């Protein structure tokens, strides 16, 4: 019997070529946006493999609707917080993901966000396009320097380390907070381990790179923001839920912190009338941390690797619940 596969979005072409060449009955959601949950329930019913993105909710009711023949779920993302891993594990379904592949792309974007937010790129560009570029002014669109500043990294995993390496060229004082100390970072990058309160109180830039878990939900809340300098800039390329967005809006409106550079939000997509998008001291991007051509192709190829392995009963190359094994 030819296995059935539902893919919730069209992938980059090299991955699509592999899927079309595979011995599977392929069904691909044709629209740019995700399939509504009710549609996902219908289209995925009876499949043996499901390839998802972060915007697809995979929970117990969906797994029940798909049926016991499901062999594998493969997600084209590093995180799997949209997937009920416990429910998958209880049913013996391995869940694939794409770790490590996007570290460099997200790190590049993080440095770009730091500079763009501090130097007010978007604000200045909007003023220029709107005809508000007048005579040169000594204080026109000024902002703080990244060079020579103190940068605090929250979460020194793959992406945090990639950001730290890039910051070496900016002569920064590098602080970090992590669940565990990283002696290699301290030795090679002159990074200093500090408590989260100390990091917040002393950093000019606070950059978030921790995973989104129940422990990190709203890690940056009103109390955390109150600890930051009024001249500080918050950068978030991790997950929207790590930050209490209502508290962040208040902190930005009142000048409790200088600015924020954000690539992730709650919810996503963020409504265009959301208060964050009305603030001039917010640099906002639509979750494009991994949006380099090479990175997206590698992510898609890894997702296909996981999918085909699961369909064939082989261990997934990159499994988020590896103790399940192949079904």
N, C-alpha and C positions, 0 to 999 in steps of 0.2 A: 504493500500500500504506500502510495506516495504521500509523504507528510505534508500537511497544510501549514502555511506560515502567514501570519499577518504582520505587516510592517506599518507602524503608525505614522511614518513620514517618508517621503522620497529621500534617499541617501545620496551622497556624492557618487558620481558615475562609476569610478572603479569598483566600489562596493556593490552598486546595482548590477554591474556586469557579472560579478560572482554569483549574486543571488539568482539572476536569470539563467545562468549556466548550471546551477545546482538542480538536483533532482527533487524539486519541491513544487507544490502547488502554491503559487505566490499571489498574495493579495496585498496591495499597497494603497494606503490612504492617499488620495490624489491631491488634497488641498494643502496649502501652506501652513495653516493652523492645525492644532491637534484635533482628532476626532472627539466629539462630545462623548461624555462617559456612557450615555445611553446607546450611542452608536457603537462604541467600543465593545459593550456587552454583546451586541448582536454580531458584529463583524468577527470578533475573536472566538465566538462559540465554535467548539469542535476543532480548534487548531492544535497542532503539535508543537509549534514554536511561535513565540511572540517577541518582536523586536520593538522596543519602546524608547521614548525620550523622557526627560525629567518632567515634562508637562502632562504625562499620562498617569492617571491614578490607577495603581494596581493593588487591589485590596482583596479581601476574602470573597466578597460577593462576585467580583470579576472572575476570580479563580474558579469558583463554583460554576459560574456561567460557561466558562471555557470547557470544563470537564476534566475527568481524571486522565485523559490521554495526553495532557500537556506535558512535554518533556523538558522544556527550557524556556526561560525568559532572558533575553539579552538586551541590556540597556546601553544606549550610546551616550554614556555620561560616566563621570567618576563617581558621583554621589548616587545613592539609591533611596533617598528619604521619601520619594514618592511611592515606593514599593513596600508593602507589608512583608518584610523578610521573615518574620515569625510564621505568618500564614503560608508562605512559600516553603519554608523549612518543614513545617508540619505535614505538608503534602509531598515532600520529597522532591521539590522542584528547584534545581540549581538556578541561580540568578547571576548572569554575567554583567560585568561593567568594564570601564576602560580607564584604569588607574595609570598615573604616571605620564600619560601621553600629552596632557595639556599644560604641564607645569611651566614650560618656557613661554608659551603663548600668554598665559595668565600673568606671569611675572613681568613680561614686557608691557602688558596693558596696565599693570599696577603702577609701574614707574611712570608710564604716560599719564595716568590719572593723577598721580602726585604733582607732576609738573603742570598739567593743564588746570588743575584746581587751584594750586598756589598762584600761578601766573595769570589766572582768570581768562584762559583762552576763549572759552565759549561766550563769556560775557562780552569780551572785547570784540569778537567776531560778530556777535549779534548787533552791537552798537554800530559797527562799521557798515554792516549791510543795511541798517536802518537809517543811515545818514547822520549818525551822531558822532562821527569822527571830526572834531573841530581842530583848533590850533593845538599844537603840542603842549601838554601840561606836565609840569614836574611830578604831579601825583596822579596822572592819568593811568588807570588800570594797573596800579602797582600791587605787588603781592610779595610774600616771603620767598626766600631762596630754599630750594632743597639742598643745595650744596652747603656743607658745614652745619646742617641742622642735626637734631636728635630724632631718630626714627625708632619707634617701638613696634615690633612685630608680635602679634598675638597668634600663636600657632606656627611652630617652626618645623613643619613637615616638608614635603617635596617642594611645594609652591613657596612657602615661607623661606626656605633655604635658597631657592632660585632668586627670589627678590633680594635677599641679603647679599648674595654674590653680586648682583647688579649694582647694589648701592655702594660697593667698594670704590667705584669711580667717582663718587660724589662727596667723599671726605666726611661722611656722617659719623656721629656717635650712635652705635647700634645697640639697642636694648631688645630683649625678647622675653616673652612669657610663654611657657609650654607646660604640658602635663608632666614632662620629664625634662631634666636638663640635657643639653646637647653639648658635651665636652668638645666634640670636633668643631662645632661652630664657634665655640669660645676660643679655640686654639687657632683656627684658620681664618676666621672672619672678625676676630676681636669683638664678638658679640658678648654682651653682659646679661646674665640671667637676673631678672628682677621679679618681684611680685607684681600682680596685675595693678593694684593701686599705685605702686611707684611708677610703673610704666605709663599709666594714664596721666599722672601728675607731672611728669618730667618730659614727655615726648612732644615734639613739634608736629610730627606726623604719627598717627596711630593707624597701622595697617592690619586688617583682619584676614587671617588665613586658617582659622580653625574649622574643623568639621561642624556641621549642624547636628547637634544631638540634644536630648532633653537637658543635659548639663549646660550647654552653650546657648539654649534658647534665651533671647534677650539678655545675653551676657553684657552687652552695652545698653544699659537702661538709664533712667534719669539720674540715678546715683552715680553711675560710672561717668556719664557725660559731665556731671557737676565736678568731678575730679580733674577733668582736662583743663588745660590752659585756655583762656579766652582767645589766644592766638593760634590754637591747635587746629589741625585738619584731620578729619576722620576719612579713611579709605576703606571701602568694603568691596572686595571681590570674592568673598567666601560664599555666604548664603544670606538672603534677606532676613531670615528669622533670627540671626545672631544679634540684630539690632532692634531695639524698640523704636519703630519708626515714628510713633506719636511723640515720644520723648525727644527724638532727634529733631523733628520739626520745631518743637518748642525751643530746643537749645540753639538752633540756627536762627530762628526768628529773634530771639532775645540777645544774641551775641554771646551766648555762653561758650560757644566755640566759633572759630572763624568760618569754616566751610566744610563741605563733605564732597568726596568723589565716590560715586556709587555705580556699580555694575549689576547689583543684585537687589531684589526688593521682595516685599510681601504685600499683595500678591504679585504674580507675574502673568501676563503683562500688567504693569502699573497703569491705572486709568490716567488719561492725559490731564484730567482736572485734579489730580492728587496734589495736596499742598506742597509736597516735596518739589514737584515740577514747576511750582510758581515762585520758588525762591531763587534769587540771583546768585546766592553763594552755594549752590548745588550744581555740581557737574554730574549729569546723569547719562548713563549709557544702557542700552537695552540688552543686558546680559550677553556681551560679545567677547567675554574673556578668552574663549577658545576659538574665536573666529579668524584664525589664519587658515589659508587654503590647505596647507600641508597638515596642520593639526586636525582639521575636520576630516580629511581623507583618512588619516591614521586612526582616528576614533571610529569611523565607520567600518574600516577594515577589521579592527579589533572586535567590534560588535558582531560582524559577520563570522569571524573566527569562533567566537563564543557560541553563536547560534548554531552553526553547522556541527560543532563538537557535541553540543547537547542533543541535537537531533540524531546523531550517530551513536549516542550512548557513551561518548568519550568524556573524560574530565575537562571542564572548561579551562582554557588558558588563564582566564582572569575571573575568578568566582567570588562574589560577595558573601556567600554562605558556603564556604568550601567543605564544611563538615557534612553537607548533604551528599556530595559526590554526584556522579552521573546517575540519572534515573533509568 
